[in-house]
Structures are given as C-alpha cells and as structure tokens.
Amino acid sequence: MKSKLTYPILFLFGVLLSGCGIPSVHPLYEPDDLIQHKEITGVWSSDDEEELFYVFSYNDLNNNSENLPERLFKSDDDSTSDFTVTLEDVKIDLKEEIEEGYENLYYIIQSINGKTEDIYYAGLVQLDSQYFIDLYRTRIDENGFRFPTHIFTKLEIETDKLILHEFREEFVKELIRNQQIRIKHEQARDNFLLTASSKDLKKFILKYGREPDAYGEKYTYNRVKETI
C-alpha cells in the first residue's frame, strides 16, 4: 500500500469506526494473507434497514467498473442516487491506493438513510480457521484531525448473513496490565492505539482469537442483494 497507510505516530488519534473495536496503525494482513470469499460481495443491511454496506471485490470493480449499474453512481444532486460518491471518485481511490499485491482487497461503501457515510478498504484473512476483516477508512474527517487507522473484527459468514464481533479494548488493556502480553501500543487518556506490526497482530489473534472474553458487541447484517 502507499504511504497513506503508514503515517508517523501522533497522539492526536481517535477511533474512526465508532464502537467497532480497537484502532491499529498497521493492518491485520500482509499481501499474501488476503483472501477472497464469494459470499462477501453484495449489498448488506442492518436489522433496522437504515444502514447499508455495498461490498465490491476490488478485482471485479477495477476490471468491470464501466459495466456497473449506472444507478449506483449518479451525481450528488440526483435524489434517486444511492451514493453521494461517483464512479469517478471510485476510480481515483483505486488508482491512488491499490498497489500490486493488494488486489484481493474489498471496496466498501457505507450508506446511511440513503446517503454515503463512509468508504473503506477491507482485507479478509483466515486465521486459526476463523475469518477476520480489517477495515480502513479511505477518507479522513474534514472537520477535524483524525489519525488514519485500521479496525479489525471477527467475521462470521452465514447464508445471507454477516456477523461482526468487535474486539473489546478492555480485554487487551487487561492483558497488558497483567503482563500477559507485550504488544506495542500507545495510550493517551482514554484513547488506545495498537502500534504492533501486522505479524504481531496476527500472533495476537492466533493466541486469543477464540477467547469469548475478547469480544464485546456483535453486529448482524442481512443480505439484500447477492451481486451489485
């Protein structure tokens, strides 16, 4: 990935995905770890149907972007548009961010109440026979400084259903306090940021990924469409 993903460590950081786990400077994956799963792509809805996730395979999006349904990428002033993002925006993001070796990433557009809320790159990995997904927000909040971070969660893939299990920050802090693990991190007041390498993050998952206490809230999303 380009240097956008590896800014120097600053103490002015925050969680970019509120309530979704522990922020990390480095991704959970290295290029060879990235996998594709045919059940991931499509449109997913929260139970209240207010939040939608449009999940594209990068390879499919990059190779077939011209053939995507036009209704997905209409202008901002078109009230019938699903997104405030345009197809040209997507092409710019893909051109600027994706490098050789990362073609198995996913590109996710989050829509809330019919308008684009956020855009993410997502890396799917399998560790100890479990799936984990790493989310990276592609655009930093223009209203205030935010450190660009990764958030990774456990992912269950069921028929027409995705279940995200967030990691509990307090679980990691407790392990550190009890000297059960030594994992690189920074802490400032209530903010907590993992600075460990991708290799060390994977070691952490392999050791604690099956601990029930490692997880807090879970979020369920139902399939709306199989393909986009």
VOTORRO-843827 format. One record per residue: residue number from 1; residue in three letters; x negated, y, z negated of N, C-alpha, C in turn. Coordinates in steps of 0.02 Angstrom, whole numbers. Each point is the difference from the previous one (the first is absolute). Layout:
residues N
+-----+------+--------+--------+--------+--------+--------+--------+--------+--------+--------+
: pos : code :    nxx :    nyy :    nzz :   caxx :   cayy :   cazz :    cxx :    cyy :    czz :
+-----+------+--------+--------+--------+--------+--------+--------+--------+--------+--------+
: NUM :  ala :      X :      Y :      Z :      X :      Y :      Z :      X :      Y :      Z :
...
+-----+------+--------+--------+--------+--------+--------+--------+--------+--------+--------+
***
This chain:
residues 228
+-----+------+--------+--------+--------+--------+--------+--------+--------+--------+--------+
: pos : code :    nxx :    nyy :    nzz :   caxx :   cayy :   cazz :    cxx :    cyy :    czz :
+-----+------+--------+--------+--------+--------+--------+--------+--------+--------+--------+
:   1 :  met :    -42 :    -59 :      0 :     42 :     59 :      0 :    -44 :     62 :      0 :
:   2 :  lys :     29 :     55 :     19 :    -38 :     62 :      1 :    -11 :     27 :    -70 :
:   3 :  ser :    -41 :     51 :     -6 :    -19 :     26 :    -65 :     59 :     29 :    -39 :
:   4 :  lys :     57 :      9 :     32 :     59 :     24 :    -35 :     18 :    -43 :    -60 :
:   5 :  leu :    -19 :    -64 :      3 :     18 :    -46 :    -52 :    -53 :     -3 :    -55 :
:   6 :  thr :    -54 :     37 :      6 :    -54 :     -4 :    -48 :    -23 :     69 :    -22 :
:   7 :  tyr :     46 :     41 :    -24 :    -19 :     66 :    -26 :    -41 :     -9 :    -64 :
:   8 :  pro :    -44 :     48 :    -17 :    -35 :     -4 :    -64 :     49 :      2 :    -58 :
:   9 :  ile :    -21 :    -29 :    -58 :     44 :     -4 :    -57 :     11 :     69 :    -30 :
:  10 :  leu :     64 :     17 :    -10 :     18 :     63 :    -32 :     48 :    -16 :    -57 :
:  11 :  phe :      4 :     44 :    -48 :     44 :    -12 :    -56 :     70 :     28 :     11 :
:  12 :  leu :     10 :     36 :     55 :     66 :     25 :     16 :     37 :    -51 :     42 :
:  13 :  phe :     19 :    -55 :    -32 :     33 :    -52 :     38 :     68 :    -15 :    -29 :
:  14 :  gly :     41 :    -33 :     40 :     67 :    -18 :    -24 :     25 :    -60 :     38 :
:  15 :  val :     51 :    -31 :    -25 :     29 :    -58 :     34 :     42 :     24 :     59 :
:  16 :  leu :    -15 :    -26 :     58 :     35 :     23 :     59 :     66 :    -37 :     11 :
:  17 :  leu :      5 :    -59 :    -30 :     63 :    -37 :      4 :     27 :     -4 :    -70 :
:  18 :  ser :     45 :     44 :    -18 :     23 :      4 :    -69 :     32 :    -65 :    -21 :
:  19 :  gly :    -24 :    -25 :    -58 :     30 :    -60 :    -29 :    -16 :    -64 :     35 :
:  20 :  cys :    -52 :     -2 :     41 :    -13 :    -60 :     38 :    -66 :    -35 :    -17 :
:  21 :  gly :    -32 :     18 :    -55 :    -59 :    -37 :    -19 :    -59 :     44 :    -14 :
:  22 :  ile :    -60 :    -29 :      7 :    -62 :     32 :    -20 :    -36 :     27 :     62 :
:  23 :  pro :    -18 :     64 :      1 :    -35 :     27 :     58 :    -73 :    -23 :      2 :
:  24 :  ser :    -26 :    -10 :     60 :    -68 :    -23 :     10 :    -33 :     40 :     56 :
:  25 :  val :    -64 :     17 :     -9 :    -37 :     35 :     52 :     -9 :    -46 :     60 :
:  26 :  his :    -17 :    -62 :    -12 :    -15 :    -47 :     54 :     59 :    -47 :     12 :
:  27 :  pro :      7 :    -24 :     60 :     55 :    -47 :     15 :    -13 :    -69 :    -30 :
:  28 :  leu :     52 :    -39 :     -7 :     -6 :    -68 :    -24 :    -33 :    -45 :     53 :
:  29 :  tyr :      0 :     23 :     61 :    -23 :    -42 :     56 :    -65 :     25 :     30 :
:  30 :  glu :    -34 :    -47 :     32 :    -53 :     13 :     48 :     27 :    -23 :     67 :
:  31 :  pro :    -30 :     21 :     55 :     29 :    -15 :     66 :     18 :    -74 :     10 :
:  32 :  asp :    -43 :    -46 :    -20 :     13 :    -71 :     11 :     56 :    -28 :    -43 :
:  33 :  asp :     20 :     39 :    -51 :     54 :    -24 :    -44 :     69 :     12 :     29 :
:  34 :  leu :      6 :     47 :     46 :     65 :     21 :     25 :     34 :    -56 :     39 :
:  35 :  ile :     63 :    -12 :    -16 :     38 :    -51 :     35 :     66 :     30 :     26 :
:  36 :  gln :     31 :    -36 :     45 :     65 :     19 :     26 :     51 :    -53 :    -22 :
:  37 :  his :     60 :     21 :    -14 :     54 :    -46 :    -18 :     61 :     21 :     41 :
:  38 :  lys :     26 :    -46 :     39 :     53 :     17 :     47 :     64 :     24 :    -34 :
:  39 :  glu :      8 :    -16 :    -66 :     61 :     20 :    -34 :     -2 :     72 :    -26 :
:  40 :  ile :    -57 :     34 :      5 :     -7 :     66 :    -30 :     30 :     55 :     43 :
:  41 :  thr :    -10 :     -3 :     66 :     23 :     54 :     43 :     76 :      4 :      2 :
:  42 :  gly :     25 :     61 :      9 :     71 :     10 :      3 :     20 :     60 :    -43 :
:  43 :  val :     64 :      3 :    -15 :     27 :     55 :    -41 :     26 :    -30 :    -65 :
:  44 :  trp :    -20 :     31 :    -56 :     18 :    -25 :    -66 :     35 :     55 :    -40 :
:  45 :  ser :     50 :    -20 :    -39 :     41 :     48 :    -36 :      0 :    -15 :    -75 :
:  46 :  ser :      0 :     53 :    -40 :     11 :     -8 :    -72 :     72 :    -21 :    -12 :
:  47 :  asp :     14 :    -25 :    -60 :     68 :    -23 :    -15 :     52 :     54 :      9 :
:  48 :  asp :    -17 :     62 :    -16 :     48 :     55 :      7 :      2 :     28 :     71 :
:  49 :  glu :    -42 :    -28 :     44 :     -2 :     18 :     72 :    -21 :     72 :     12 :
:  50 :  glu :    -25 :     35 :    -50 :    -24 :     68 :     10 :    -71 :      2 :     27 :
:  51 :  glu :    -39 :    -52 :    -16 :    -71 :     -3 :     19 :    -10 :    -54 :     52 :
:  52 :  leu :    -32 :     19 :     55 :    -16 :    -48 :     54 :    -74 :      0 :     13 :
:  53 :  phe :    -27 :    -59 :     15 :    -69 :     -7 :     21 :     -1 :    -31 :     70 :
:  54 :  tyr :    -30 :     36 :     47 :     -9 :    -25 :     68 :    -71 :    -26 :      4 :
:  55 :  val :     -8 :    -66 :      8 :    -66 :    -31 :     -3 :    -20 :    -23 :     69 :
:  56 :  phe :    -53 :     32 :     26 :    -27 :    -17 :     65 :    -66 :    -37 :     -8 :
:  57 :  ser :    -11 :    -51 :     40 :    -67 :    -28 :      8 :    -41 :     50 :     40 :
:  58 :  tyr :    -60 :     17 :    -24 :    -42 :     47 :     37 :    -11 :    -24 :     71 :
:  59 :  asn :    -15 :    -63 :      9 :    -14 :    -26 :     67 :     60 :     10 :     46 :
:  60 :  asp :     59 :    -17 :    -25 :     61 :      9 :     41 :     12 :     73 :     14 :
:  61 :  leu :     -8 :     43 :    -50 :     13 :     71 :      9 :    -50 :     31 :     48 :
:  62 :  asn :    -62 :    -18 :     -7 :    -52 :     29 :     43 :      6 :    -23 :     72 :
:  63 :  asn :     18 :    -64 :      8 :      3 :    -28 :     68 :     66 :     14 :     36 :
:  64 :  asn :     53 :     11 :    -40 :     66 :      7 :     31 :     36 :     63 :    -20 :
:  65 :  ser :    -37 :     51 :    -22 :     33 :     60 :    -27 :     45 :     34 :     52 :
:  66 :  glu :    -19 :     -4 :     62 :     41 :     33 :     52 :     68 :    -34 :      8 :
:  67 :  asn :      5 :    -63 :    -22 :     62 :    -37 :     10 :     44 :     -1 :    -62 :
:  68 :  leu :    -21 :     35 :    -53 :     42 :      2 :    -60 :     65 :     37 :     15 :
:  69 :  pro :     54 :    -20 :    -34 :     65 :     35 :     12 :     -7 :     74 :    -11 :
:  70 :  glu :     23 :     40 :     47 :     -7 :     72 :     -3 :     35 :     30 :    -61 :
:  71 :  arg :     53 :    -32 :    -24 :     37 :     27 :    -56 :    -42 :      5 :    -64 :
:  72 :  leu :    -55 :    -39 :     -3 :    -42 :      1 :    -59 :    -43 :     62 :     -4 :
:  73 :  phe :    -13 :     30 :     57 :    -48 :     56 :      1 :     29 :     59 :     38 :
:  74 :  lys :     49 :     32 :    -29 :     29 :     60 :     30 :    -27 :     61 :    -35 :
:  75 :  ser :     14 :     58 :     27 :    -27 :     62 :    -27 :     29 :     15 :    -69 :
:  76 :  asp :    -36 :     41 :    -38 :     20 :     16 :    -69 :     69 :     31 :     -4 :
:  77 :  asp :     21 :     37 :     51 :     63 :     35 :     -4 :     59 :    -42 :     25 :
:  78 :  asp :    -13 :    -62 :     15 :     53 :    -45 :     23 :     29 :    -35 :    -61 :
:  79 :  ser :     61 :     16 :    -18 :     30 :    -26 :    -61 :     13 :    -74 :      2 :
:  80 :  thr :     -2 :    -30 :     58 :     12 :    -72 :      5 :    -64 :    -40 :     -6 :
:  81 :  ser :    -57 :     33 :     -6 :    -64 :    -35 :     -4 :     -9 :    -35 :    -67 :
:  82 :  asp :    -29 :    -60 :      1 :    -16 :    -35 :    -62 :    -61 :     31 :    -34 :
:  83 :  phe :    -44 :     31 :     39 :    -63 :     25 :    -27 :     -9 :     74 :     15 :
:  84 :  thr :    -37 :     33 :    -44 :    -23 :     67 :     16 :    -70 :     -4 :     31 :
:  85 :  val :    -27 :    -61 :      3 :    -64 :    -11 :     34 :     15 :    -16 :     73 :
:  86 :  thr :    -46 :     16 :     44 :      9 :    -14 :     71 :    -48 :    -55 :     22 :
:  87 :  leu :     13 :    -27 :     58 :    -44 :    -52 :     27 :    -70 :     27 :     10 :
:  88 :  glu :     -5 :     63 :     19 :    -66 :     31 :      9 :    -38 :      4 :    -66 :
:  89 :  asp :     37 :     14 :    -54 :    -31 :     -1 :    -67 :    -31 :    -68 :    -15 :
:  90 :  val :     37 :    -51 :     16 :    -24 :    -68 :    -12 :    -64 :    -14 :     40 :
:  91 :  lys :      0 :     20 :     62 :    -59 :    -11 :     42 :    -61 :     36 :    -27 :
:  92 :  ile :     11 :     61 :    -26 :    -56 :     38 :    -29 :    -26 :    -36 :    -62 :
:  93 :  asp :     46 :    -23 :    -42 :    -21 :    -36 :    -60 :    -40 :    -62 :     17 :
:  94 :  leu :     25 :    -38 :     48 :    -34 :    -62 :     19 :    -69 :     15 :     29 :
:  95 :  lys :     -5 :     51 :     41 :    -63 :     18 :     32 :    -51 :     23 :    -52 :
:  96 :  glu :     23 :     38 :    -51 :    -46 :     29 :    -49 :    -21 :    -51 :    -53 :
:  97 :  glu :     44 :    -46 :    -17 :    -12 :    -42 :    -59 :    -28 :    -70 :     14 :
:  98 :  ile :     25 :    -32 :     52 :    -15 :    -70 :      9 :    -66 :    -10 :     37 :
:  99 :  glu :    -42 :    -42 :    -29 :    -64 :    -17 :     32 :     -1 :    -75 :     13 :
: 100 :  glu :    -49 :    -21 :     38 :     -7 :    -70 :     16 :     -6 :    -42 :    -64 :
: 101 :  gly :     37 :    -54 :     -2 :     -1 :    -44 :    -58 :     61 :      8 :    -44 :
: 102 :  tyr :     38 :     55 :     10 :     58 :     14 :    -42 :     66 :     -6 :     39 :
: 103 :  glu :     -3 :    -36 :     55 :     60 :     -4 :     43 :     57 :    -38 :    -32 :
: 104 :  asn :    -13 :    -38 :    -52 :     54 :    -38 :    -32 :     38 :     40 :    -53 :
: 105 :  leu :    -14 :     65 :     -4 :     38 :     42 :    -46 :     72 :      9 :     25 :
: 106 :  tyr :     42 :     20 :    -47 :     69 :     19 :     17 :      7 :     76 :     -6 :
: 107 :  tyr :     49 :     26 :     35 :     15 :     72 :     -1 :     72 :      5 :    -24 :
: 108 :  ile :     10 :     34 :    -56 :     65 :      2 :    -32 :     26 :     71 :     -6 :
: 109 :  ile :     61 :     10 :     22 :     34 :     65 :     -8 :     55 :     -9 :    -52 :
: 110 :  gln :     -2 :     40 :    -52 :     50 :     -2 :    -53 :     50 :     56 :     12 :
: 111 :  ser :     64 :    -18 :      2 :     54 :     48 :     11 :     46 :     -1 :    -60 :
: 112 :  ile :     17 :     59 :    -25 :     48 :      6 :    -55 :     57 :     45 :     22 :
: 113 :  asn :     59 :    -26 :     -5 :     60 :     36 :     21 :     -6 :     27 :     71 :
: 114 :  gly :    -30 :    -40 :     44 :     -2 :     17 :     70 :    -57 :     43 :     23 :
: 115 :  lys :    -46 :     20 :    -45 :    -56 :     41 :     19 :    -66 :    -31 :    -22 :
: 116 :  thr :    -51 :     10 :     40 :    -66 :    -28 :    -16 :    -26 :     27 :    -66 :
: 117 :  glu :    -19 :    -45 :    -45 :    -27 :     20 :    -65 :    -76 :     -7 :      0 :
: 118 :  asp :    -25 :    -56 :     24 :    -72 :    -12 :      1 :    -18 :    -49 :     55 :
: 119 :  ile :    -65 :     -2 :     15 :    -27 :    -46 :     50 :    -61 :    -34 :    -31 :
: 120 :  tyr :     -4 :    -65 :      8 :    -54 :    -39 :    -31 :    -33 :    -47 :     49 :
: 121 :  tyr :    -64 :    -14 :    -15 :    -33 :    -60 :     28 :      5 :    -53 :    -53 :
: 122 :  ala :     13 :    -62 :     20 :      7 :    -54 :    -48 :    -43 :    -60 :     22 :
: 123 :  gly :    -36 :    -27 :    -48 :    -40 :    -59 :     13 :     26 :    -59 :    -39 :
: 124 :  leu :     16 :    -54 :     35 :     26 :    -60 :    -32 :    -57 :    -50 :     -8 :
: 125 :  val :     -8 :    -26 :    -61 :    -51 :    -50 :    -14 :     31 :    -58 :    -37 :
: 126 :  gln :    -34 :    -58 :      2 :     22 :    -58 :    -38 :    -57 :    -21 :    -46 :
: 127 :  leu :     13 :      2 :    -65 :    -50 :    -19 :    -51 :     31 :    -50 :    -47 :
: 128 :  asp :    -34 :    -56 :    -10 :     25 :    -52 :    -44 :     71 :    -20 :     19 :
: 129 :  ser :     11 :     -8 :     65 :     64 :    -21 :     29 :     58 :     48 :    -15 :
: 130 :  gln :    -17 :     62 :    -16 :     51 :     51 :    -11 :    -13 :     58 :     48 :
: 131 :  tyr :     54 :     35 :     17 :     -6 :     58 :     44 :     -5 :     64 :    -41 :
: 132 :  phe :    -42 :     46 :     24 :     -6 :     66 :    -30 :     -3 :     50 :     57 :
: 133 :  ile :     32 :     58 :    -10 :      0 :     51 :     52 :    -29 :     64 :    -28 :
: 134 :  asp :    -46 :     29 :     38 :    -34 :     62 :    -19 :     28 :     56 :     42 :
: 135 :  leu :     24 :     52 :    -34 :     31 :     57 :     34 :    -44 :     62 :     -6 :
: 136 :  tyr :    -10 :     34 :     56 :    -40 :     62 :      1 :     40 :     54 :     35 :
: 137 :  arg :     13 :     54 :    -36 :     40 :     54 :     28 :    -43 :     39 :     50 :
: 138 :  thr :     25 :      9 :     60 :    -40 :     30 :     53 :     -3 :     76 :     -4 :
: 139 :  arg :     47 :     31 :    -36 :      3 :     73 :      0 :      2 :     25 :    -72 :
: 140 :  ile :    -45 :     46 :    -16 :     -4 :     26 :    -68 :     51 :     56 :     -9 :
: 141 :  asp :     28 :      4 :    -60 :     50 :     50 :    -16 :    -26 :     70 :     13 :
: 142 :  glu :     34 :     37 :     42 :    -22 :     68 :     17 :     14 :     50 :    -55 :
: 143 :  asn :     41 :    -17 :    -47 :     19 :     47 :    -53 :    -48 :     -2 :    -60 :
: 144 :  gly :    -49 :    -43 :      2 :    -47 :     -5 :    -56 :    -53 :    -52 :     15 :
: 145 :  phe :    -57 :      6 :    -33 :    -54 :    -47 :     13 :     15 :    -68 :    -30 :
: 146 :  arg :     -8 :    -51 :     40 :      7 :    -69 :    -22 :    -57 :    -41 :     27 :
: 147 :  phe :    -27 :    -43 :    -42 :    -55 :    -43 :     23 :     29 :    -56 :     42 :
: 148 :  pro :    -30 :    -15 :     58 :     26 :    -54 :     43 :    -16 :    -68 :    -30 :
: 149 :  thr :     50 :    -36 :    -21 :    -11 :    -64 :    -33 :     38 :    -57 :     33 :
: 150 :  his :    -22 :    -60 :    -19 :     35 :    -61 :     19 :     40 :    -24 :    -60 :
: 151 :  ile :     57 :    -31 :     14 :     40 :    -35 :    -51 :     12 :    -70 :     26 :
: 152 :  phe :    -15 :    -50 :    -41 :     15 :    -68 :     23 :     47 :    -35 :    -49 :
: 153 :  thr :     44 :    -40 :     28 :     50 :    -36 :    -39 :      5 :    -72 :     24 :
: 154 :  lys :     26 :    -42 :    -43 :     14 :    -68 :     19 :     63 :      0 :     44 :
: 155 :  leu :      0 :    -43 :     50 :     56 :     -1 :     48 :     27 :    -70 :      7 :
: 156 :  glu :     64 :     -8 :    -13 :     34 :    -63 :     15 :     38 :      8 :     65 :
: 157 :  ile :     -8 :    -49 :     44 :     34 :      2 :     65 :     51 :    -55 :      1 :
: 158 :  glu :     64 :     19 :      0 :     54 :    -48 :      2 :     40 :     11 :     65 :
: 159 :  thr :     47 :    -45 :     13 :     42 :      8 :     59 :     41 :     64 :     -6 :
: 160 :  asp :    -14 :     47 :     45 :     36 :     64 :      2 :     -7 :     40 :    -65 :
: 161 :  lys :    -56 :     -9 :    -35 :     -9 :     38 :    -62 :    -75 :      7 :    -15 :
: 162 :  leu :    -20 :     60 :    -22 :    -68 :     12 :    -24 :      6 :     24 :    -72 :
: 163 :  ile :    -43 :    -27 :    -44 :      0 :     19 :    -70 :    -70 :     24 :    -19 :
: 164 :  leu :     -4 :     63 :    -22 :    -63 :     29 :    -21 :     -4 :     -2 :    -76 :
: 165 :  his :    -56 :    -25 :    -27 :    -12 :     -2 :    -72 :    -57 :     49 :    -15 :
: 166 :  glu :     15 :     53 :    -36 :    -51 :     50 :    -15 :    -47 :    -24 :    -56 :
: 167 :  phe :    -64 :     18 :      5 :    -47 :    -13 :    -54 :     11 :     50 :    -56 :
: 168 :  arg :     -6 :    -23 :    -62 :      7 :     44 :    -57 :    -67 :     31 :    -17 :
: 169 :  glu :     -2 :     65 :      1 :    -61 :     36 :    -18 :    -23 :    -18 :    -71 :
: 170 :  glu :     48 :     -6 :    -45 :    -17 :    -15 :    -70 :    -33 :    -69 :     -7 :
: 171 :  phe :     17 :    -46 :     43 :    -30 :    -67 :     -2 :    -75 :      6 :     14 :
: 172 :  val :    -19 :     39 :     50 :    -70 :      9 :     17 :    -36 :     38 :    -56 :
: 173 :  lys :     31 :     52 :    -25 :    -30 :     39 :    -54 :    -14 :    -43 :    -62 :
: 174 :  glu :     47 :    -44 :    -14 :     -8 :    -44 :    -59 :    -58 :    -48 :     10 :
: 175 :  leu :     -7 :    -26 :     60 :    -57 :    -45 :     14 :    -66 :     38 :     -9 :
: 176 :  ile :     -1 :     63 :     21 :    -61 :     40 :     -6 :    -14 :     15 :    -74 :
: 177 :  arg :     52 :     20 :    -37 :     -9 :     15 :    -71 :    -25 :    -59 :    -39 :
: 178 :  asn :     24 :    -60 :     18 :    -20 :    -61 :    -35 :    -64 :    -31 :     28 :
: 179 :  gln :    -31 :     37 :     47 :    -62 :    -22 :     31 :      6 :    -69 :     33 :
: 180 :  gln :     60 :    -13 :     27 :     12 :    -63 :     35 :    -22 :      5 :     74 :
: 181 :  ile :     -1 :     61 :     25 :    -24 :     11 :     68 :    -42 :     63 :      2 :
: 182 :  arg :    -44 :      3 :     48 :    -38 :     60 :     15 :     15 :     17 :     72 :
: 183 :  ile :     46 :     45 :      9 :     19 :     20 :     67 :     -8 :     76 :      5 :
: 184 :  lys :    -32 :     23 :     52 :    -15 :     72 :      6 :     65 :     40 :      6 :
: 185 :  his :      3 :     54 :    -38 :     60 :     41 :     -1 :    -18 :     69 :    -25 :
: 186 :  glu :     46 :     46 :      8 :     -4 :     67 :    -29 :     66 :     14 :    -36 :
: 187 :  gln :     -5 :     37 :    -55 :     60 :     17 :    -37 :     -5 :     72 :    -23 :
: 188 :  ala :     53 :     38 :     12 :      3 :     70 :    -23 :     70 :     12 :    -26 :
: 189 :  arg :      5 :      9 :    -66 :     64 :      6 :    -33 :     43 :    -61 :     17 :
: 190 :  asp :     58 :     12 :     30 :     44 :    -57 :     14 :    -12 :    -30 :     69 :
: 191 :  asn :    -47 :     27 :     37 :    -13 :    -25 :     67 :    -52 :    -56 :     -1 :
: 192 :  phe :     11 :    -51 :     40 :    -44 :    -58 :      2 :    -12 :    -18 :     73 :
: 193 :  leu :    -63 :    -10 :     17 :    -19 :    -13 :     70 :    -53 :    -54 :      3 :
: 194 :  leu :     13 :    -54 :     36 :    -49 :    -52 :     10 :    -51 :     23 :     52 :
: 195 :  thr :    -63 :     -9 :    -14 :    -54 :     18 :     47 :    -40 :    -61 :     20 :
: 196 :  ala :     22 :    -59 :    -19 :    -35 :    -62 :     16 :     -1 :    -12 :     75 :
: 197 :  ser :    -49 :    -38 :     22 :     -5 :    -18 :     71 :     56 :    -48 :     19 :
: 198 :  ser :     11 :     -7 :     65 :     50 :    -48 :     24 :    -16 :    -71 :    -24 :
: 199 :  lys :    -63 :    -18 :     -1 :    -19 :    -67 :    -23 :     19 :    -10 :    -73 :
: 200 :  asp :    -12 :     51 :    -42 :     17 :     -7 :    -71 :     75 :      1 :    -11 :
: 201 :  leu :     36 :     38 :     41 :     73 :     -1 :     -6 :     28 :    -69 :     16 :
: 202 :  lys :    -29 :    -32 :     49 :     23 :    -68 :     18 :    -16 :    -49 :    -56 :
: 203 :  lys :    -57 :      8 :    -32 :    -18 :    -43 :    -57 :     50 :      9 :    -57 :
: 204 :  phe :     20 :     62 :    -11 :     50 :     14 :    -52 :     66 :    -36 :     16 :
: 205 :  ile :     21 :      4 :     63 :     63 :    -33 :     20 :     -5 :    -75 :     -8 :
: 206 :  leu :    -56 :    -28 :     20 :     -9 :    -73 :     -4 :      2 :    -23 :    -73 :
: 207 :  lys :    -22 :     42 :    -46 :     -1 :    -19 :    -71 :     66 :     13 :    -35 :
: 208 :  tyr :     33 :     56 :     18 :     60 :     19 :    -38 :     64 :      4 :     42 :
: 209 :  gly :     -4 :    -18 :     63 :     57 :      7 :     44 :     60 :    -43 :    -17 :
: 210 :  arg :    -10 :    -51 :    -41 :     55 :    -44 :    -19 :     23 :     12 :    -73 :
: 211 :  glu :    -28 :     51 :    -31 :     21 :     16 :    -68 :     66 :     38 :      1 :
: 212 :  pro :     53 :    -27 :    -30 :     65 :     35 :      0 :     -5 :     70 :    -31 :
: 213 :  asp :    -42 :      8 :    -51 :     -6 :     65 :    -34 :    -34 :     53 :     44 :
: 214 :  ala :    -29 :    -21 :     55 :    -34 :     48 :     44 :     49 :     43 :     38 :
: 215 :  tyr :     63 :    -21 :      2 :     49 :     34 :     42 :     55 :     33 :    -40 :
: 216 :  gly :     25 :     54 :     27 :     55 :     36 :    -31 :     63 :     -4 :     41 :
: 217 :  glu :     21 :     57 :     28 :     61 :      3 :     39 :     -8 :    -39 :     66 :
: 218 :  lys :     56 :    -23 :     25 :      0 :    -29 :     67 :     53 :     34 :     42 :
: 219 :  tyr :    -13 :      5 :     64 :     44 :     35 :     46 :     18 :    -47 :     58 :
: 220 :  thr :     64 :     -5 :     12 :     24 :    -46 :     52 :     25 :     39 :     61 :
: 221 :  tyr :    -20 :    -22 :     59 :     22 :     31 :     62 :     30 :    -54 :     45 :
: 222 :  asn :     57 :     16 :     30 :     36 :    -47 :     42 :     -9 :     16 :     73 :
: 223 :  arg :     -5 :    -52 :     40 :    -10 :     11 :     72 :     61 :     30 :     32 :
: 224 :  val :    -11 :     53 :     39 :     53 :     31 :     39 :     -5 :    -23 :     72 :
: 225 :  lys :    -62 :     -1 :     26 :    -13 :    -23 :     69 :    -64 :    -40 :      0 :
: 226 :  glu :     -2 :    -51 :     43 :    -59 :    -41 :      5 :    -56 :     34 :     40 :
: 227 :  thr :     19 :     35 :     52 :    -49 :     34 :     42 :     21 :     74 :      8 :
: 228 :  ile :    -48 :     40 :     21 :     14 :     71 :      9 :      1 :     17 :     74 :
+-----+------+--------+--------+--------+--------+--------+--------+--------+--------+--------+
***
